[in-house]
């Protein structure tokens, strides 16, 4: 499984780049995503009540499905995607992780594959970024 994080400061185009990478990588296999949502209140309301009652996993169904678990770390999320047979994981956020990163907003972070700006994004750059992801080493789970 190939894993890459898209990181940067607010409003630099991270979500736009994640969407583009998903579309490009789908030609090569199954794609999953992880989004760092530290400020998003998934632990409130009915979800919190379900967990307080003892649920290990809460799945919300509507037009789509969202799965919320008690496990709150990147490692367990990656393990779950690998177990599900995902070939590529595009992560939005986790800039201080040890994962390879495509960086927006000019920040300095460890394991940078490439710095870009959303303004320079074109078909050739998308091809270059896709090739970078394809060339990364497979992610190794640490049990």
N, CA and C atoms as an extended XYZ file, in Angstrom:
429
Properties=species:S:1:pos:R:3:atomname:S:1:resname:S:1:resid:I:1 pbc="F F F"
N         0.850       -1.167        0.000 N   UNK     1
C         0.000        0.000        0.000 CA  UNK     1
C         0.899        1.236        0.000 C   UNK     1
N         0.638        2.144       -0.924 N   UNK     2
C         1.379        3.406       -1.004 CA  UNK     2
C         0.620        4.463       -0.207 C   UNK     2
N         1.360        5.266        0.549 N   UNK     3
C         0.749        6.279        1.401 CA  UNK     3
C         1.461        7.606        1.184 C   UNK     3
N         0.678        8.681        1.020 N   UNK     4
C         1.237       10.022        0.916 CA  UNK     4
C         0.322       10.988        1.669 C   UNK     4
N         0.934       11.955        2.339 N   UNK     5
C         0.166       12.982        3.041 CA  UNK     5
C         0.260       14.289        2.264 C   UNK     5
N        -0.847       14.985        2.188 N   UNK     6
C        -0.903       16.324        1.610 CA  UNK     6
C        -1.034       17.277        2.784 C   UNK     6
N        -0.042       18.139        2.957 N   UNK     7
C        -0.019       19.021        4.122 CA  UNK     7
C         0.212       20.460        3.692 C   UNK     7
N        -0.153       21.364        4.584 N   UNK     8
C         0.067       22.778        4.323 CA  UNK     8
C        -0.720       23.621        5.296 C   UNK     8
N        -0.595       24.907        5.140 N   UNK     9
C        -1.333       25.831        5.984 CA  UNK     9
C        -2.775       25.923        5.484 C   UNK     9
N        -3.621       26.599        6.247 N   UNK    10
C        -5.035       26.729        5.883 CA  UNK    10
C        -5.190       27.445        4.544 C   UNK    10
N        -6.194       26.991        3.803 N   UNK    11
C        -6.606       27.631        2.545 CA  UNK    11
C        -5.511       27.654        1.482 C   UNK    11
N        -4.669       26.624        1.444 N   UNK    12
C        -3.626       26.553        0.422 CA  UNK    12
C        -3.963       25.569       -0.694 C   UNK    12
N        -5.107       24.857       -0.572 N   UNK    13
C        -5.517       23.949       -1.628 CA  UNK    13
C        -5.325       22.480       -1.308 C   UNK    13
N        -5.177       22.142       -0.041 N   UNK    14
C        -4.952       20.741        0.335 CA  UNK    14
C        -6.082       19.839       -0.151 C   UNK    14
N        -7.323       20.213        0.128 N   UNK    15
C        -8.458       19.369       -0.275 CA  UNK    15
C        -8.542       19.257       -1.787 C   UNK    15
N        -8.301       20.344       -2.490 N   UNK    16
C        -8.307       20.308       -3.961 CA  UNK    16
C        -7.265       19.325       -4.473 C   UNK    16
N        -6.067       19.383       -3.906 N   UNK    17
C        -5.008       18.469       -4.339 CA  UNK    17
C        -5.349       17.027       -3.990 C   UNK    17
N        -5.912       16.795       -2.816 N   UNK    18
C        -6.320       15.437       -2.442 CA  UNK    18
C        -7.319       14.894       -3.463 C   UNK    18
N        -8.313       15.692       -3.826 N   UNK    19
C        -9.308       15.255       -4.815 CA  UNK    19
C        -8.655       14.884       -6.140 C   UNK    19
N        -7.728       15.700       -6.584 N   UNK    20
C        -7.057       15.460       -7.861 CA  UNK    20
C        -6.212       14.186       -7.789 C   UNK    20
N        -5.506       13.999       -6.687 N   UNK    21
C        -4.697       12.777       -6.542 CA  UNK    21
C        -5.572       11.525       -6.503 C   UNK    21
N        -6.696       11.607       -5.825 N   UNK    22
C        -7.612       10.457       -5.795 CA  UNK    22
C        -8.015       10.081       -7.212 C   UNK    22
N        -8.446       11.063       -7.983 N   UNK    23
C        -8.884       10.795       -9.366 CA  UNK    23
C        -7.763       10.199      -10.205 C   UNK    23
N        -6.545       10.695      -10.020 N   UNK    24
C        -5.413       10.194      -10.796 CA  UNK    24
C        -5.015        8.783      -10.375 C   UNK    24
N        -4.965        8.543       -9.070 N   UNK    25
C        -4.519        7.234       -8.576 CA  UNK    25
C        -5.540        6.121       -8.797 C   UNK    25
N        -6.802        6.480       -8.984 N   UNK    26
C        -7.836        5.453       -9.236 CA  UNK    26
C        -7.531        4.628      -10.474 C   UNK    26
N        -6.754        5.169      -11.380 N   UNK    27
C        -6.359        4.419      -12.578 CA  UNK    27
C        -5.429        3.259      -12.240 C   UNK    27
N        -4.828        3.296      -11.042 N   UNK    28
C        -3.827        2.308      -10.657 CA  UNK    28
C        -4.286        1.356       -9.558 C   UNK    28
N        -5.437        1.627       -8.966 N   UNK    29
C        -5.920        0.756       -7.899 CA  UNK    29
C        -6.933        1.452       -7.011 C   UNK    29
N        -7.234        0.801       -5.898 N   UNK    30
C        -8.223        1.314       -4.940 CA  UNK    30
C        -7.590        2.390       -4.066 C   UNK    30
N        -8.325        3.484       -3.875 N   UNK    31
C        -7.816        4.630       -3.123 CA  UNK    31
C        -8.681        4.857       -1.891 C   UNK    31
N        -8.027        5.064       -0.762 N   UNK    32
C        -8.704        5.456        0.465 CA  UNK    32
C        -8.107        6.759        0.960 C   UNK    32
N        -8.826        7.441        1.827 N   UNK    33
C        -8.313        8.693        2.374 CA  UNK    33
C        -8.464        8.727        3.888 C   UNK    33
N        -7.629        9.527        4.498 N   UNK    34
C        -7.718        9.831        5.924 CA  UNK    34
C        -7.588       11.337        6.040 C   UNK    34
N        -8.463       11.950        6.818 N   UNK    35
C        -8.405       13.394        7.022 CA  UNK    35
C        -8.189       13.674        8.500 C   UNK    35
N        -7.202       14.502        8.791 N   UNK    36
C        -6.964       14.927       10.160 CA  UNK    36
C        -8.062       15.913       10.541 C   UNK    36
N        -8.896       15.540       11.490 N   UNK    37
C       -10.072       16.345       11.846 CA  UNK    37
C       -10.073       16.660       13.338 C   UNK    37
N        -8.949       17.124       13.856 N   UNK    38
C        -8.842       17.361       15.292 CA  UNK    38
C        -9.872       18.350       15.806 C   UNK    38
N       -10.216       19.348       15.025 N   UNK    39
C       -11.155       20.367       15.497 CA  UNK    39
C       -12.606       20.026       15.150 C   UNK    39
N       -12.826       18.892       14.487 N   UNK    40
C       -14.186       18.509       14.086 CA  UNK    40
C       -14.840       17.718       15.218 C   UNK    40
N       -16.018       18.128       15.646 N   UNK    41
C       -16.633       17.520       16.832 CA  UNK    41
C       -17.385       16.210       16.558 C   UNK    41
N       -16.681       15.135       16.184 N   UNK    42
C       -17.362       13.865       15.950 CA  UNK    42
C       -17.725       13.177       17.261 C   UNK    42
N       -17.225       13.701       18.381 N   UNK    43
C       -17.505       13.092       19.683 CA  UNK    43
C       -18.676       13.768       20.400 C   UNK    43
N       -19.484       14.495       19.692 N   UNK    44
C       -20.595       15.196       20.328 CA  UNK    44
C       -21.920       14.596       19.873 C   UNK    44
N       -22.987       15.030       20.465 N   UNK    45
C       -24.321       14.625       20.044 CA  UNK    45
C       -24.549       13.134       20.183 C   UNK    45
N       -25.296       12.591       19.232 N   UNK    46
C       -25.666       11.181       19.282 CA  UNK    46
C       -24.468       10.249       19.197 C   UNK    46
N       -23.444       10.638       18.424 N   UNK    47
C       -22.254        9.792       18.330 CA  UNK    47
C       -21.647        9.590       19.710 C   UNK    47
N       -21.492       10.647       20.465 N   UNK    48
C       -20.950       10.556       21.824 CA  UNK    48
C       -21.834        9.664       22.689 C   UNK    48
N       -23.143        9.809       22.562 N   UNK    49
C       -24.073        9.005       23.365 CA  UNK    49
C       -23.924        7.524       23.049 C   UNK    49
N       -23.743        7.202       21.789 N   UNK    50
C       -23.554        5.804       21.397 CA  UNK    50
C       -22.281        5.237       22.034 C   UNK    50
N       -21.187        6.018       21.978 N   UNK    51
C       -19.937        5.564       22.585 CA  UNK    51
C       -20.055        5.447       24.096 C   UNK    51
N       -20.716        6.407       24.727 N   UNK    52
C       -20.886        6.345       26.177 CA  UNK    52
C       -21.693        5.116       26.593 C   UNK    52
N       -22.583        4.660       25.723 N   UNK    53
C       -23.372        3.465       26.015 CA  UNK    53
C       -22.560        2.190       25.831 C   UNK    53
N       -21.378        2.311       25.197 N   UNK    54
C       -20.507        1.150       25.074 CA  UNK    54
C       -20.204        0.688       23.667 C   UNK    54
N       -20.715        1.381       22.648 N   UNK    55
C       -20.429        0.965       21.269 CA  UNK    55
C       -18.939        1.114       20.974 C   UNK    55
N       -18.381        0.153       20.263 N   UNK    56
C       -16.991        0.232       19.820 CA  UNK    56
C       -16.871        0.978       18.498 C   UNK    56
N       -17.879        0.804       17.638 N   UNK    57
C       -17.899        1.425       16.311 CA  UNK    57
C       -19.289        2.002       16.097 C   UNK    57
N       -19.340        3.215       15.520 N   UNK    58
C       -20.608        3.830       15.144 CA  UNK    58
C       -20.555        4.076       13.642 C   UNK    58
N       -21.553        3.590       12.927 N   UNK    59
C       -21.621        3.798       11.483 CA  UNK    59
C       -22.848        4.644       11.188 C   UNK    59
N       -22.630        5.768       10.512 N   UNK    60
C       -23.731        6.628       10.102 CA  UNK    60
C       -24.080        6.344        8.656 C   UNK    60
N       -25.353        6.104        8.392 N   UNK    61
C       -25.810        5.810        7.034 CA  UNK    61
C       -26.720        6.930        6.540 C   UNK    61
N       -26.521        7.306        5.327 N   UNK    62
C       -27.347        8.286        4.637 CA  UNK    62
C       -27.159        8.000        3.162 C   UNK    62
N       -26.832        9.014        2.406 N   UNK    63
C       -26.469        8.776        1.013 CA  UNK    63
C       -25.156        7.997        0.935 C   UNK    63
N       -24.348        8.128        1.962 N   UNK    64
C       -23.065        7.441        2.065 CA  UNK    64
C       -22.962        6.836        3.459 C   UNK    64
N       -21.835        6.249        3.748 N   UNK    65
C       -21.595        5.667        5.071 CA  UNK    65
C       -20.364        6.319        5.678 C   UNK    65
N       -20.435        6.640        6.938 N   UNK    66
C       -19.267        7.121        7.667 CA  UNK    66
C       -19.090        6.232        8.886 C   UNK    66
N       -17.865        5.828        9.113 N   UNK    67
C       -17.551        4.928       10.220 CA  UNK    67
C       -16.692        5.680       11.231 C   UNK    67
N       -17.103        5.660       12.486 N   UNK    68
C       -16.367        6.320       13.550 CA  UNK    68
C       -16.000        5.258       14.577 C   UNK    68
N       -14.723        5.204       14.932 N   UNK    69
C       -14.274        4.225       15.918 CA  UNK    69
C       -13.601        4.941       17.084 C   UNK    69
N       -13.411        4.227       18.151 N   UNK    70
C       -12.733        4.786       19.316 CA  UNK    70
C       -11.238        4.956       19.069 C   UNK    70
N       -10.690        4.164       18.160 N   UNK    71
C        -9.256        4.265       17.881 CA  UNK    71
C        -8.985        5.624       17.258 C   UNK    71
N        -8.053        6.331       17.812 N   UNK    72
C        -7.814        7.698       17.372 CA  UNK    72
C        -6.372        7.905       16.941 C   UNK    72
N        -5.829        6.968       16.209 N   UNK    73
C        -4.474        7.237       15.752 CA  UNK    73
C        -4.318        6.847       14.294 C   UNK    73
N        -3.347        7.476       13.694 N   UNK    74
C        -3.100        7.291       12.265 CA  UNK    74
C        -2.732        5.856       11.953 C   UNK    74
N        -1.953        5.233       12.810 N   UNK    75
C        -1.510        3.850       12.601 CA  UNK    75
C        -2.703        2.897       12.467 C   UNK    75
N        -3.678        3.010       13.364 N   UNK    76
C        -4.825        2.101       13.302 CA  UNK    76
C        -5.686        2.374       12.074 C   UNK    76
N        -5.786        3.628       11.678 N   UNK    77
C        -6.556        3.957       10.467 CA  UNK    77
C        -5.885        3.368        9.226 C   UNK    77
N        -4.565        3.471        9.155 N   UNK    78
C        -3.843        2.886        8.026 CA  UNK    78
C        -3.964        1.367        8.022 C   UNK    78
N        -3.900        0.748        9.190 N   UNK    79
C        -4.052       -0.705        9.272 CA  UNK    79
C        -5.420       -1.132        8.772 C   UNK    79
N        -6.438       -0.371        9.114 N   UNK    80
C        -7.788       -0.707        8.668 CA  UNK    80
C        -7.923       -0.589        7.148 C   UNK    80
N        -7.339        0.443        6.565 N   UNK    81
C        -7.396        0.586        5.110 CA  UNK    81
C        -6.612       -0.516        4.415 C   UNK    81
N        -5.489       -0.896        4.998 N   UNK    82
C        -4.718       -1.994        4.406 CA  UNK    82
C        -5.515       -3.294        4.472 C   UNK    82
N        -6.173       -3.535        5.592 N   UNK    83
C        -7.001       -4.733        5.753 CA  UNK    83
C        -8.143       -4.749        4.729 C   UNK    83
N        -8.631       -3.566        4.368 N   UNK    84
C        -9.707       -3.452        3.390 CA  UNK    84
C        -9.226       -3.564        1.947 C   UNK    84
N        -7.917       -3.776        1.751 N   UNK    85
C        -7.394       -3.979        0.405 CA  UNK    85
C        -7.165       -2.709       -0.389 C   UNK    85
N        -6.960       -1.599        0.300 N   UNK    86
C        -6.709       -0.332       -0.375 CA  UNK    86
C        -5.271       -0.319       -0.895 C   UNK    86
N        -5.096        0.165       -2.115 N   UNK    87
C        -3.769        0.220       -2.728 CA  UNK    87
C        -3.040        1.532       -2.443 C   UNK    87
N        -3.800        2.627       -2.351 N   UNK    88
C        -3.237        3.960       -2.148 CA  UNK    88
C        -4.025        4.679       -1.072 C   UNK    88
N        -3.308        5.347       -0.176 N   UNK    89
C        -3.952        6.174        0.834 CA  UNK    89
C        -3.432        7.594        0.671 C   UNK    89
N        -4.368        8.530        0.499 N   UNK    90
C        -4.036        9.945        0.435 CA  UNK    90
C        -4.543       10.566        1.731 C   UNK    90
N        -3.633       11.128        2.487 N   UNK    91
C        -3.951       11.672        3.797 CA  UNK    91
C        -3.933       13.193        3.714 C   UNK    91
N        -4.952       13.828        4.286 N   UNK    92
C        -4.952       15.281        4.372 CA  UNK    92
C        -4.605       15.667        5.803 C   UNK    92
N        -3.398       16.197        5.953 N   UNK    93
C        -2.944       16.603        7.274 CA  UNK    93
C        -1.865       15.691        7.819 C   UNK    93
N        -1.649       15.757        9.114 N   UNK    94
C        -0.608       15.004        9.821 CA  UNK    94
C         0.782       15.427        9.348 C   UNK    94
N         1.011       16.734        9.334 N   UNK    95
C         2.268       17.265        8.804 CA  UNK    95
C         3.510       16.837        9.577 C   UNK    95
N         3.359       16.455       10.835 N   UNK    96
C         4.538       16.055       11.603 CA  UNK    96
C         4.730       14.541       11.652 C   UNK    96
N         3.949       13.807       10.863 N   UNK    97
C         4.135       12.360       10.790 CA  UNK    97
C         5.409       12.045       10.010 C   UNK    97
N         5.795       10.789       10.024 N   UNK    98
C         6.984       10.366        9.274 CA  UNK    98
C         6.650        9.968        7.838 C   UNK    98
N         5.411       10.159        7.435 N   UNK    99
C         4.975        9.770        6.088 CA  UNK    99
C         5.558       10.695        5.023 C   UNK    99
N         5.687       10.204        3.782 N   UNK   100
C         6.095       11.088        2.689 CA  UNK   100
C         4.993       12.119        2.429 C   UNK   100
N         5.420       13.355        2.086 N   UNK   101
C         4.450       14.446        1.993 CA  UNK   101
C         4.614       15.288        0.725 C   UNK   101
N         3.477       15.752        0.240 N   UNK   102
C         3.423       16.818       -0.754 CA  UNK   102
C         2.982       18.047        0.028 C   UNK   102
N         3.757       19.119       -0.079 N   UNK   103
C         3.589       20.269        0.810 CA  UNK   103
C         3.109       21.499        0.050 C   UNK   103
N         2.071       22.122        0.592 N   UNK   104
C         1.555       23.400        0.099 CA  UNK   104
C         1.801       24.456        1.166 C   UNK   104
N         1.850       25.711        0.778 N   UNK   105
C         1.951       26.791        1.756 CA  UNK   105
C         3.346       27.073        2.250 C   UNK   105
N         4.354       26.478        1.644 N   UNK   106
C         5.730       26.814        1.966 CA  UNK   106
C         6.217       26.449        3.348 C   UNK   106
N         5.550       25.513        4.006 N   UNK   107
C         6.008       25.119        5.332 CA  UNK   107
C         7.143       24.103        5.219 C   UNK   107
N         7.916       23.989        6.274 N   UNK   108
C         9.030       23.047        6.305 CA  UNK   108
C         8.647       21.887        7.213 C   UNK   108
N         8.526       20.692        6.643 N   UNK   109
C         8.140       19.507        7.398 CA  UNK   109
C         9.028       18.331        7.009 C   UNK   109
N         9.113       17.324        7.878 N   UNK   110
C         9.945       16.156        7.557 CA  UNK   110
C         9.368       15.328        6.407 C   UNK   110
N        10.244       14.660        5.673 N   UNK   111
C         9.886       13.714        4.601 CA  UNK   111
C         9.093       14.346        3.460 C   UNK   111
N         9.500       15.537        3.056 N   UNK   112
C         8.836       16.219        1.944 CA  UNK   112
C         9.258       15.594        0.628 C   UNK   112
N         8.276       15.165       -0.164 N   UNK   113
C         8.548       14.697       -1.521 CA  UNK   113
C         8.690       15.881       -2.467 C   UNK   113
N         7.781       16.865       -2.266 N   UNK   114
C         7.774       18.021       -3.168 CA  UNK   114
C         6.968       19.154       -2.563 C   UNK   114
N         7.437       20.383       -2.766 N   UNK   115
C         6.682       21.591       -2.435 CA  UNK   115
C         5.985       22.063       -3.706 C   UNK   115
N         4.716       22.419       -3.597 N   UNK   116
C         4.006       22.988       -4.744 CA  UNK   116
C         3.098       24.110       -4.258 C   UNK   116
N         2.574       24.863       -5.224 N   UNK   117
C         1.484       25.800       -4.946 CA  UNK   117
C         0.309       25.354       -5.803 C   UNK   117
N        -0.879       25.608       -5.321 N   UNK   118
C        -2.070       25.188       -6.061 CA  UNK   118
C        -2.170       25.917       -7.400 C   UNK   118
N        -1.593       27.115       -7.485 N   UNK   119
C        -1.638       27.893       -8.732 CA  UNK   119
C        -0.862       27.216       -9.861 C   UNK   119
N         0.178       26.461       -9.516 N   UNK   120
C         0.977       25.804      -10.553 CA  UNK   120
C         0.418       24.446      -10.976 C   UNK   120
N        -0.687       24.035      -10.360 N   UNK   121
C        -1.249       22.715      -10.645 CA  UNK   121
C        -1.809       22.652      -12.064 C   UNK   121
N        -1.281       21.722      -12.827 N   UNK   122
C        -1.763       21.467      -14.185 CA  UNK   122
C        -1.615       19.969      -14.460 C   UNK   122
N        -1.989       19.554      -15.644 N   UNK   123
C        -1.970       18.126      -15.963 CA  UNK   123
C        -0.577       17.513      -15.836 C   UNK   123
N         0.448       18.240      -16.267 N   UNK   124
C         1.817       17.720      -16.181 CA  UNK   124
C         2.244       17.546      -14.723 C   UNK   124
N         1.928       18.511      -13.875 N   UNK   125
C         2.290       18.403      -12.465 CA  UNK   125
C         1.524       17.276      -11.788 C   UNK   125
N         0.251       17.102      -12.140 N   UNK   126
C        -0.527       15.983      -11.588 CA  UNK   126
C         0.135       14.664      -11.974 C   UNK   126
N         0.591       14.556      -13.208 N   UNK   127
C         1.308       13.358      -13.649 CA  UNK   127
C         2.585       13.149      -12.851 C   UNK   127
N         3.341       14.228      -12.619 N   UNK   128
C         4.569       14.131      -11.821 CA  UNK   128
C         4.270       13.676      -10.391 C   UNK   128
N         3.236       14.254       -9.784 N   UNK   129
C         2.882       13.899       -8.406 CA  UNK   129
C         2.397       12.452       -8.321 C   UNK   129
N         1.641       12.029       -9.306 N   UNK   130
C         1.164       10.646       -9.343 CA  UNK   130
C         2.355        9.690       -9.433 C   UNK   130
N         3.310        9.997      -10.284 N   UNK   131
C         4.505        9.164      -10.404 CA  UNK   131
C         5.291        9.130       -9.088 C   UNK   131
N         5.361       10.266       -8.398 N   UNK   132
C         6.030       10.292       -7.090 CA  UNK   132
C         5.372        9.309       -6.125 C   UNK   132
N         4.048        9.319       -6.103 N   UNK   133
C         3.325        8.409       -5.210 CA  UNK   133
C         3.575        6.964       -5.626 C   UNK   133
N         3.510        6.683       -6.918 N   UNK   134
C         3.729        5.318       -7.408 CA  UNK   134
C         5.130        4.813       -7.069 C   UNK   134
N         6.100        5.721       -6.971 N   UNK   135
C         7.486        5.339       -6.702 CA  UNK   135
C         7.814        5.244       -5.213 C   UNK   135
N         6.906        5.686       -4.339 N   UNK   136
C         7.198        5.606       -2.907 CA  UNK   136
C         7.238        4.146       -2.475 C   UNK   136
N         7.985        3.900       -1.429 N   UNK   137
C         8.025        2.552       -0.878 CA  UNK   137
C         6.676        2.221       -0.258 C   UNK   137
N         6.321        0.938       -0.275 N   UNK   138
C         5.079        0.525        0.368 CA  UNK   138
C         5.150        0.819        1.848 C   UNK   138
N         4.030        1.225        2.386 N   UNK   139
C         3.920        1.531        3.808 CA  UNK   139
C         4.031        0.233        4.603 C   UNK   139
N         4.842        0.250        5.641 N   UNK   140
C         5.009       -0.918        6.498 CA  UNK   140
C         4.283       -0.690        7.797 C   UNK   140
N         3.352       -1.561        8.121 N   UNK   141
C         2.649       -1.476        9.399 CA  UNK   141
C         3.529       -1.978       10.515 C   UNK   141
N         3.504       -1.267       11.620 N   UNK   142
C         4.247       -1.689       12.806 CA  UNK   142
C         3.249       -2.186       13.813 C   UNK   142
N         3.259       -3.458       14.060 N   UNK   143
C         2.293       -4.079       14.989 CA  UNK   143
C         2.677       -3.821       16.416 C   UNK   143
